[in-house]
Amino acid sequence: MSETSPASPAAVAPMLAIEDLRVRFATPLGPVDAVRGISFTVGREKVGIVGESGSGKSMTGRSILRLTPKSATVTARRMAFEGLDLLGASEREMRAVRGRRISMILQDPKFSLNPVVRVGRQISEAFRVHHKASEKEARARALAMLEAVQIREPARVYDLYPHEVSGGMGQRIMIAMMLIPDPALLIADESTSALDVTVRMQVLAILDDLVSKRGLGLIFISHDLNLVATFCDRVLIMYAGRIVETCRAQDLANARHPYTRGLLDSLPRLGERRERLAVLERDPAWLEQEL
C-alpha cells in the first residue's frame, strides 16, 4: 500500500478526513454491515473508489452527506469536512453543506432531473438556494455554467425539458447543476457508466477541466478500473465494505492485494484471445485481515 508523498495534494491540505466509518442496516434477519471501518482523506485531488456492486462505494459517498436511509446507523471515530464534524452537525448546518460545499452527481440524469421543470430553471434554482440572487442573475449564471460544460446553444437548452435532451447532455446538465453553487468537494457516483464510450470521454474531459480550474476535490466512484487508473490521482479498492488496498492510480496495474489482482485479471483485453475470463477466487480472510 503506497504512502501519500509530501508533495501530493492530499498531503498538503486534506479537506475531508474520515476515520473508522461504519454503516449498519437493521433488517428482519439481523444487522448488516455495508461499510466496515474505513479511513481515508481527500484533498484537492481526484480520488477513485472502485469495487464490485455491493462493496460499499455508493454508501460511503452518501454517508458523507448524511443521505443514508433511516434504517442505517452511521458511526465514525471522525468524519470532518473543512473542520466541521459531519456526524455531529445539525440538520441546518448540513443543509448549508449539501450542494453548497459538497455536491454529488448521480448515475442517471433521467432519475435525477425533475421531468416537469425546464432544465435551466433547475440549474438556476440550485444557485438561488445557496446564494441571495435575483432570477435574472441566476439565469445568467446558469447560462454561463451550461456554456462551461460545453453545451451548444445554452439559451435554447435552458428552456428544454429533461426528456428533450440526450443522455450525454443530461449528464452535462447535472454537472452544471452540481457545480453552480461553487462547491469545494464533488462526489461523482457512477456518473458516466450509463453513457457510451465517446460521450463518456467527453464528459470526463469536461469534468477534469472544471475540477482542475476550480481546484476542487473529487471522489470518483466507479466499477471501471481502467477508467479510474487513467482519470484519478489515487485509488481506494473496496471489498465487502472495507478498503483492502490504496495506491496511486498510475500504480493500479501493479496492485498487490489478491482481490485487486483478481479484478484486473478478469478484465477482457483487446488483441488477446482467451478461452475464458479469469474467475475471482475469494478468500474469507479478506474480511478480517488488517491493512
matplotlib code that plots the C-alpha trace (Angstrom):
import matplotlib.pyplot as plt

x = [0.0, 1.6, 2.0, 1.0, 4.1, 4.7, 4.2, 0.8, -2.4, -3.8, -0.7, -0.9, -4.4, -7.0, -10.4, -12.2, -10.9, -12.7, -11.6, -13.3, -16.6, -19.2, -22.7, -25.0, -28.5, -31.2, -33.0, -35.6, -32.7, -30.4, -27.9, -26.0, -22.7, -22.5, -19.4, -17.0, -14.4, -12.9, -10.5, -9.2, -8.6, -9.4, -7.5, -7.7, -7.2, -9.1, -9.7, -11.2, -13.2, -13.7, -15.1, -17.9, -21.6, -22.4, -18.9, -20.0, -18.8, -22.1, -23.0, -19.6, -20.5, -24.0, -22.7, -20.5, -23.6, -25.8, -28.2, -28.4, -31.8, -33.5, -32.7, -29.0, -26.8, -23.7, -20.8, -17.2, -14.3, -14.0, -15.8, -14.8, -15.1, -13.2, -13.2, -16.9, -17.9, -20.3, -21.8, -22.3, -23.6, -27.2, -29.6, -29.4, -25.6, -25.8, -28.2, -25.5, -23.0, -25.1, -24.8, -23.1, -19.8, -20.2, -22.1, -23.0, -23.5, -25.6, -25.6, -28.6, -29.9, -33.3, -33.9, -32.1, -33.8, -37.4, -39.3, -41.8, -39.4, -37.2, -33.6, -32.4, -34.8, -33.5, -29.9, -30.9, -32.7, -29.6, -27.8, -30.6, -30.9, -27.4, -26.9, -29.0, -29.6, -32.3, -33.9, -32.1, -28.7, -29.4, -30.4, -27.2, -25.1, -27.0, -26.3, -22.6, -22.5, -24.1, -21.5, -18.8, -19.9, -19.7, -23.4, -24.1, -26.8, -27.2, -30.1, -32.1, -31.2, -32.1, -35.8, -35.8, -37.4, -35.3, -36.9, -35.8, -32.1, -29.8, -28.1, -24.8, -26.3, -28.4, -25.2, -23.6, -26.7, -26.3, -22.6, -23.6, -26.3, -23.9, -21.0, -23.0, -23.1, -19.2, -18.6, -15.2, -15.8, -17.6, -18.7, -19.4, -21.2, -21.0, -21.7, -20.6, -21.5, -24.8, -23.0, -21.4, -17.6, -17.3, -19.7, -18.2, -14.7, -16.2, -17.9, -14.8, -12.7, -15.2, -15.2, -11.4, -11.1, -13.6, -12.1, -8.6, -9.6, -11.7, -9.2, -11.9, -11.5, -13.2, -14.4, -15.0, -17.0, -16.8, -16.6, -14.3, -10.7, -9.2, -11.1, -10.1, -6.5, -6.3, -8.5, -7.7, -4.7, -5.3, -7.5, -9.2, -10.3, -13.3, -14.4, -17.4, -17.5, -13.7, -10.8, -8.5, -5.9, -4.9, -2.5, -1.6, -3.7, -0.7, 0.4, -3.0, -1.8, 0.8, -1.6, -0.7, -3.9, -5.4, -8.8, -7.5, -5.4, -8.5, -10.5, -7.7, -7.2, -10.9, -11.0, -11.3, -8.4, -8.5, -6.0, -5.6, -7.6, -8.6, -10.8, -12.4, -12.0, -10.4, -12.9, -12.2, -11.3, -12.4, -10.7, -12.7, -9.6, -10.0, -13.0, -10.8, -7.2, -5.9, -4.5]
y = [0.0, 3.2, 6.3, 9.8, 11.8, 15.2, 16.9, 15.3, 17.3, 15.1, 15.7, 19.5, 20.1, 17.3, 18.9, 15.7, 13.3, 10.0, 7.6, 4.3, 4.9, 2.2, 1.9, -0.8, -1.6, -3.1, -5.9, -8.6, -11.1, -9.1, -6.3, -6.0, -4.0, -2.1, -0.2, -1.6, 0.7, 2.6, 5.5, 7.9, 11.6, 13.7, 16.9, 19.0, 15.8, 13.1, 10.0, 7.0, 4.4, 1.1, -2.3, -4.7, -3.8, -4.0, -3.3, -0.1, 2.6, 4.5, 4.1, 5.7, 8.7, 9.1, 8.8, 11.8, 13.9, 12.0, 10.9, 7.3, 5.5, 5.8, 2.1, 2.9, 3.6, 5.7, 5.9, 7.1, 8.0, 11.1, 12.4, 16.1, 18.4, 21.7, 21.5, 20.7, 17.4, 16.0, 13.4, 16.0, 18.8, 19.9, 19.4, 23.2, 23.0, 20.0, 21.9, 24.6, 21.9, 19.8, 21.3, 24.5, 22.9, 19.3, 18.3, 14.8, 13.8, 10.6, 8.0, 8.6, 12.2, 10.7, 9.9, 13.0, 15.7, 16.8, 15.8, 18.6, 21.5, 23.0, 22.2, 25.8, 26.6, 23.6, 24.8, 28.4, 27.0, 25.2, 28.6, 30.6, 28.1, 28.8, 32.4, 35.5, 36.3, 37.6, 35.4, 37.4, 36.9, 33.2, 32.7, 34.4, 32.2, 29.1, 30.0, 30.6, 27.2, 25.5, 27.0, 25.9, 22.3, 22.7, 22.7, 24.4, 27.0, 27.3, 29.7, 27.1, 24.2, 26.3, 26.1, 22.3, 19.7, 16.7, 14.3, 16.6, 16.2, 13.2, 11.1, 12.9, 16.3, 15.4, 14.4, 17.7, 19.5, 17.5, 18.5, 22.2, 22.0, 20.5, 22.9, 26.2, 26.6, 26.5, 23.5, 22.6, 18.8, 16.9, 13.3, 11.6, 8.3, 6.2, 9.5, 8.2, 4.5, 5.0, 6.8, 5.3, 5.4, 8.5, 10.6, 9.3, 10.5, 13.9, 14.3, 13.1, 15.7, 18.4, 17.2, 17.0, 20.5, 22.1, 20.3, 21.4, 25.0, 25.4, 23.5, 21.1, 17.8, 14.9, 11.5, 9.4, 6.2, 3.6, 0.0, 0.7, 0.0, 1.2, 4.4, 5.2, 4.3, 7.0, 9.6, 9.7, 10.5, 7.9, 4.8, 3.1, -0.5, -1.7, -5.2, -6.1, -2.7, -2.4, -0.7, -3.6, -1.6, 2.0, 3.0, 5.7, 5.5, 5.1, 2.1, 0.3, -2.2, -3.3, -3.7, -6.5, -7.4, -10.7, -9.1, -6.2, -8.6, -10.7, -7.7, -6.8, -10.3, -10.7, -7.7, -8.6, -7.3, -6.3, -8.2, -11.0, -14.2, -16.2, -19.2, -17.9, -14.8, -15.4, -16.0, -14.2, -16.7, -15.2, -15.7, -15.3, -13.9, -10.7, -9.8, -9.9, -9.1, -5.7, -3.3]
z = [0.0, -1.1, 1.2, 0.1, -0.8, 0.9, -2.5, -3.2, -3.0, -0.2, 2.0, 1.7, 3.0, 3.2, 3.2, 4.1, 6.8, 7.6, 10.3, 11.1, 9.2, 9.7, 8.2, 9.6, 8.4, 10.6, 8.7, 9.7, 9.5, 11.7, 11.3, 8.0, 7.8, 4.5, 5.4, 7.9, 9.4, 6.5, 6.8, 4.2, 3.4, 0.3, -0.6, -3.8, -5.9, -7.7, -5.5, -7.1, -5.2, -7.1, -6.3, -7.2, -6.8, -3.1, -1.9, -0.1, -2.6, -3.0, 0.7, 1.5, -0.6, 0.7, 4.3, 3.8, 3.0, 5.6, 2.9, 4.1, 4.6, 8.0, 8.6, 8.5, 11.5, 10.7, 13.1, 12.8, 15.1, 12.9, 9.8, 9.3, 6.3, 6.5, 10.3, 10.6, 12.3, 9.8, 12.2, 15.0, 12.7, 13.0, 10.0, 9.5, 9.2, 6.8, 4.6, 4.3, 3.3, 0.9, -2.6, -1.4, -0.1, -1.2, -4.3, -5.6, -9.2, -9.5, -12.2, -14.5, -15.1, -16.2, -12.5, -11.0, -13.0, -12.4, -15.6, -15.4, -14.8, -17.5, -17.1, -16.9, -14.1, -12.2, -12.6, -11.6, -8.5, -7.4, -7.4, -5.7, -2.9, -1.8, -2.9, -2.5, -6.2, -8.4, -11.0, -13.7, -12.1, -11.5, -15.2, -16.3, -14.0, -15.3, -19.0, -18.2, -16.5, -19.4, -21.7, -19.3, -19.7, -23.4, -24.3, -27.6, -27.7, -23.9, -24.2, -26.2, -23.9, -20.9, -21.9, -22.7, -20.5, -19.4, -21.9, -24.7, -24.1, -24.8, -22.1, -22.5, -22.5, -19.4, -17.6, -18.5, -17.2, -13.9, -13.7, -14.3, -11.6, -9.1, -9.8, -10.0, -6.2, -6.4, -4.0, -2.6, -3.0, -5.7, -5.3, -8.7, -8.2, -11.4, -13.2, -16.6, -16.6, -18.4, -21.3, -24.5, -24.7, -26.9, -24.8, -21.6, -22.5, -23.5, -20.1, -18.2, -20.1, -19.1, -15.5, -15.4, -16.8, -14.4, -11.3, -12.2, -12.9, -9.8, -7.5, -6.3, -4.5, -6.4, -5.1, -8.3, -7.6, -10.3, -11.2, -14.2, -13.1, -16.4, -16.3, -12.7, -13.4, -16.2, -14.6, -10.9, -8.7, -6.1, -5.9, -3.0, -3.6, -1.6, -0.9, 1.3, 3.0, 3.6, 1.9, 1.1, -0.8, -1.5, -4.3, -6.7, -9.8, -12.0, -10.0, -10.1, -12.7, -10.1, -7.2, -4.8, -3.0, -4.4, -4.7, -6.8, -8.9, -9.4, -10.6, -13.0, -14.3, -15.1, -17.5, -21.2, -23.3, -27.0, -29.1, -26.6, -27.2, -24.1, -23.8, -20.6, -18.5, -15.1, -12.2, -9.0, -6.2, -2.9, 0.5, 3.7, 5.3, 3.2, 5.5, 8.6, 7.8, 8.9, 6.4]

ax = plt.figure().add_subplot(projection="3d")
ax.plot(x, y, z, "-o")
ax.set_aspect("equal")
plt.show()
